[in-house]
Amino acid sequence: MKLAGKTAIITGGGGGIGRSTAVRFAKEGARVAVADIDAAIGEETVSLIKRDGGEAIFIKTDVTDSDGIRALIDTTTSTFGALHILFNNAGVGNSEVRSVDLAEDEWDRVIDINLKGVFLGIKYAIPELIKAGGGAIINTSSLLGLKGQKYVSAYNASKAGVVMLTQNAALEYGKHNIRVNAIAPGVIDTPIIEHWKQNERKWPIISRANALGRIGTPDEVANAVVFLASDEASFITGATLSVDGGGLTF
């Protein structure tokens, strides 16, 4: 098993990419702390892991709150003894409107969850990873963190910021044997794209807008996260791995 003996935190672990990765981490031998603001879906993820014989706990967490992130780290380490992997995955989209029409409070919310949440995770996990002798952080960016798209200014900006924050942390903490990488998913079959599916005009285009001509699954993204968290990626840091079916080159 690729993650045997490791302890991992996954934010946004209640559904979608977070849930698939939490389940995969547990199957690879990791003890998993599932963090989510929605207790019902977070507890459901934990139940799925335990049903298959894995170890997991749920910790209700608002990733924009520094006290909440500190509590998440403290509860995880007191329960499992150490921290080796952090998957900063929690995120939201924004209303698809022109930048001048985007409400300021919505801008703040998207930046706080998608970018500040990653910053806080890094800030408070790093000391524990150093204590453990090193580890891995994986941050969720997006295809739209690597290329612009109309009407999603806050999302574009937040996910591009994740790419730069990933590189910064990789440079600062490589000397402590801490690797920091990002993933950039394309269109993945998660609840965040439900509104696109309802658009009979746009969906046939969006669903095939990559080299493979289809959308991806959460499990396909989880495969990439497991790789980056494992020793198989021991010489990879500061990278952003596109998991987009060739969307960036389309």
C-alpha positions in Angstrom: 0.0 0.0 0.0 1.3 3.4 -1.1 0.4 5.4 2.0 0.8 2.8 4.8 1.5 4.3 8.2 0.7 7.8 7.0 -1.9 10.3 8.4 -3.7 12.6 6.0 -6.1 15.5 6.2 -8.5 16.2 3.3 -10.5 19.4 3.3 -13.7 19.3 1.4 -13.7 15.6 2.0 -17.4 15.2 2.1 -18.0 14.8 -1.6 -16.7 14.8 -5.1 -12.9 14.7 -5.5 -12.5 15.0 -1.7 -14.6 11.9 -1.0 -13.0 9.8 -3.7 -9.5 10.8 -2.5 -10.4 10.1 1.1 -11.6 6.6 0.2 -8.5 6.0 -1.9 -6.1 7.2 0.8 -7.7 4.8 3.3 -7.4 1.9 0.8 -3.7 2.8 0.4 -3.2 2.5 4.2 -3.6 6.0 5.4 -5.4 7.2 8.5 -7.7 9.9 7.2 -9.1 13.0 8.8 -12.1 14.1 6.7 -12.7 17.9 7.0 -15.8 19.6 5.6 -18.2 22.3 6.6 -21.1 19.9 5.9 -21.3 17.4 8.7 -23.8 15.1 7.0 -21.7 14.4 3.9 -18.4 14.4 5.9 -19.7 11.7 8.2 -20.9 9.7 5.2 -17.4 9.7 3.8 -16.1 8.4 7.1 -18.7 5.7 7.1 -17.7 4.6 3.7 -14.0 4.3 4.8 -14.9 2.4 8.0 -17.2 0.1 6.1 -14.1 -1.0 4.1 -12.0 -1.4 7.2 -10.2 1.9 7.1 -9.4 4.4 9.8 -11.0 7.8 9.6 -12.5 10.6 11.7 -14.7 13.6 10.7 -13.9 17.1 11.8 -16.3 19.9 10.9 -14.2 22.7 9.5 -14.5 26.1 8.0 -11.3 26.5 6.0 -11.6 30.3 6.1 -11.3 30.3 9.9 -7.8 30.1 11.3 -9.0 28.8 14.7 -10.9 26.1 12.9 -7.8 25.0 10.9 -5.7 24.9 14.0 -8.3 22.7 15.7 -8.4 20.5 12.6 -4.6 20.0 12.8 -4.6 19.5 16.6 -7.5 17.0 16.6 -5.8 15.0 13.8 -2.4 14.8 15.5 -3.9 14.1 18.9 -6.0 11.3 17.4 -3.4 9.7 15.1 -0.1 10.9 16.5 1.3 12.8 13.6 0.5 14.4 10.2 2.2 13.4 7.0 -0.2 14.5 4.2 -2.5 17.5 3.6 -4.8 17.7 0.7 -6.2 21.3 0.5 -9.2 20.5 -1.6 -12.1 22.6 -0.3 -13.4 25.0 -2.9 -16.4 26.8 -4.5 -17.3 28.4 -7.8 -18.8 31.8 -8.4 -21.8 33.2 -10.3 -21.1 33.4 -14.0 -21.3 37.1 -14.5 -19.1 39.8 -15.9 -16.4 41.0 -13.5 -18.2 44.4 -13.0 -21.4 42.6 -12.0 -19.8 40.2 -9.5 -20.8 41.2 -6.0 -17.9 42.2 -3.8 -19.0 39.9 -1.0 -19.1 36.9 -3.4 -15.5 37.8 -4.6 -14.4 37.8 -1.0 -16.1 34.4 -0.3 -14.5 32.7 -3.3 -11.0 34.1 -2.5 -11.4 33.2 1.2 -12.4 29.6 0.6 -10.3 28.8 -2.5 -7.1 30.7 -1.7 -7.0 31.8 1.9 -8.2 28.3 2.9 -5.1 26.8 1.1 -2.9 29.4 2.8 -4.2 28.5 6.2 -3.9 24.8 5.7 -0.2 25.3 4.7 0.5 27.7 7.5 -0.7 25.4 10.3 0.2 22.0 8.8 3.8 22.8 8.0 5.0 22.7 11.7 3.5 19.2 12.1 5.0 18.0 8.8 8.4 19.2 10.0 7.9 17.3 13.3 7.1 14.2 11.3 10.3 14.5 9.3 8.7 15.7 6.1 5.6 15.0 4.1 3.4 16.1 1.2 0.9 18.9 0.6 -1.4 18.8 -2.5 -3.5 21.8 -3.3 -6.5 21.8 -5.6 -6.2 24.4 -8.4 -8.0 24.1 -11.6 -7.8 24.1 -15.4 -9.1 27.6 -14.9 -6.2 28.4 -12.7 -4.0 28.0 -15.8 -6.2 29.7 -18.4 -8.7 32.4 -18.3 -12.4 32.1 -19.0 -15.1 34.7 -19.2 -17.4 35.3 -16.3 -15.5 33.5 -13.6 -13.1 36.2 -12.5 -13.0 35.2 -8.8 -12.6 31.5 -9.5 -9.9 32.2 -12.1 -8.0 34.5 -9.7 -8.3 32.2 -6.7 -7.2 29.1 -8.6 -4.3 30.9 -10.3 -3.2 32.1 -6.8 -3.2 28.4 -5.6 -0.6 27.6 -8.3 1.7 30.4 -7.2 1.2 29.6 -3.5 2.1 26.0 -4.3 5.4 27.1 -5.9 6.2 29.4 -3.0 5.6 26.8 -0.3 7.6 24.2 -2.3 10.6 26.6 -2.4 10.4 27.5 1.2 10.0 24.0 2.7 11.8 21.7 0.4 14.7 21.8 2.8 12.5 20.2 5.4 11.6 17.3 3.1 8.2 18.7 2.4 6.9 18.4 -1.1 4.1 20.8 -2.2 2.3 20.2 -5.5 -1.1 21.1 -7.0 -3.6 19.4 -9.2 -5.5 21.3 -12.0 -8.7 19.3 -12.7 -10.7 20.0 -15.8 -14.4 19.3 -16.0 -15.0 16.6 -13.5 -18.3 14.9 -12.7 -19.0 16.5 -9.3 -21.8 18.7 -7.9 -20.0 21.9 -8.8 -20.9 21.3 -12.5 -24.6 20.5 -12.0 -25.7 23.8 -13.4 -23.7 23.3 -16.6 -25.5 19.9 -17.1 -28.8 21.7 -17.1 -27.8 24.0 -19.9 -28.9 22.3 -23.1 -27.0 24.7 -25.3 -23.7 24.8 -23.4 -23.4 21.2 -22.0 -22.8 19.4 -25.3 -19.8 21.8 -25.9 -18.4 21.9 -22.3 -18.7 18.1 -21.9 -16.4 17.4 -24.9 -14.0 20.4 -24.7 -10.8 18.4 -24.3 -8.6 16.0 -26.2 -10.4 13.0 -24.9 -13.9 14.3 -25.6 -15.4 13.5 -22.3 -15.6 14.7 -18.7 -13.5 13.2 -15.9 -14.4 11.3 -12.8 -13.5 12.1 -9.2 -11.7 8.7 -9.0 -9.4 9.8 -11.9 -8.4 12.9 -10.0 -7.9 10.9 -6.8 -5.4 8.7 -8.7 -3.3 11.8 -9.3 -3.5 12.9 -5.7 -2.5 9.5 -4.4 0.5 9.6 -6.7 1.6 13.1 -5.6 1.1 12.1 -1.9 3.2 8.9 -2.2 6.9 8.2 -2.4 6.4 7.5 -6.1 6.5 11.3 -6.5 9.5 11.7 -4.2 11.3 14.1 -6.6 8.3 16.1 -7.6 7.6 19.5 -5.9 6.3 22.8 -7.0 4.5 21.2 -9.9 0.9 21.6 -11.1 -0.4 18.4 -12.6 -3.2 18.9 -15.1 -5.9 16.2 -14.8 -8.1 17.6 -17.5 -8.3 15.1 -20.4 -6.1 17.5 -22.4 -8.3 20.5 -21.8 -5.4 22.9 -21.4 -4.2 22.1 -24.9 -7.6 21.9 -26.5 
